[in-house]
Amino acid sequence: MEKVYLKHGAEDIQGNRLNNRLEYILISMGVTHSVITLGYGKNIYINNKHIKFKPRA
């Protein structure tokens, strides 16, 4: 499982704002959308354009 970060203004597919200061775990990655989680069982479906793989400097 890979840890990912979100870009500023990231939203899930339902339009809910996500916290870009948290570290998310990437469960699966598709062509346009991915599934991420915070680790407590709730899966979040997100567009790939909001994901960033490198940590903040």
N, C-alpha and C positions, 0 to 999 in steps of 0.2 A: 504494500500500500504506500502510495506516494503522498507526501504532504504538499499542499498547494496554498496559494494566497489569492485573494481577489482584488481586482482593480477597483478604483474609487467609483462609486455609483452602481455597484453590481446589484442585480436583481435576479431572483429565481424566475421560473417560467410562469408563475402566477402573479408576478409583479411586486412581490414583497422585497423590500430592501434588505440586504445582507451586510453584516458587519465586516468591513475590510481589514480590521485589526486582528482578527482571529485566524488561526491556522486550521485549515480544513483537510480532511483525508479524502483522497480521490478513490472512489470505489470502482467506477468504470468510466471509460471515455469513448464516446461515439464520434461520428463525423461532425455533427453540429452541436450536440448537447452532451453533457456529462452528468454523472451522479456523484455528489459529494456528501460528506457527513461530518458532524462534530464529534462523533464517537459514542453517542448515547442512544442510538437506534433510529433517529429520524433521518431519512434520506432527503436530500435537496437536489432537485433537478435544475440545472443551470446551463445557460448558453456558453459555449466555449470561448467566446470573445471576452468574457469577464474574468477568465482564469489567467493567473500568472504563476509560472513555475519557480522562478528564482526568488529567494528571500530579499527582504528590503535591505538597503545598504545603511 
